[in-house]
């Protein structure tokens, strides 16, 4: 079947297809503006909180990177003593982020290890591999050479976990232990 041509009087009455106006992205009611403003405020607060958290924990990431750097070079016997000194400085520097300088800076020996135990769950510093930190800075080069590689590896593993999960020191009760 062939299409019939339109009569000129009918063709003159036809109009072009009318395209509707584009739908606006602007909200139709003021309530949606309030909702958008609240969502924007929440987003700004979340970004701000994330930024503050990242800045607050930045010292942990930097200390962990420095610990990895120290650990990667400890197998070299020529610089082992220097690296163990850097390890002590690193731990003290992180501890200074946790408590006031006058409380931390002068600590050494058993009180130093007790402080570290209060910033960590357990007694891995005073009774475990962390006890090396008590006298590491006072050993002679020959004394440092006597430390077994396994002990240093255990200390590095403990310090890696400590850097990732330490907290502010628990207060000390009058009896000498952590307050409950």
Beta strands, then each sheet from edge to edge (+ up, - down):
end
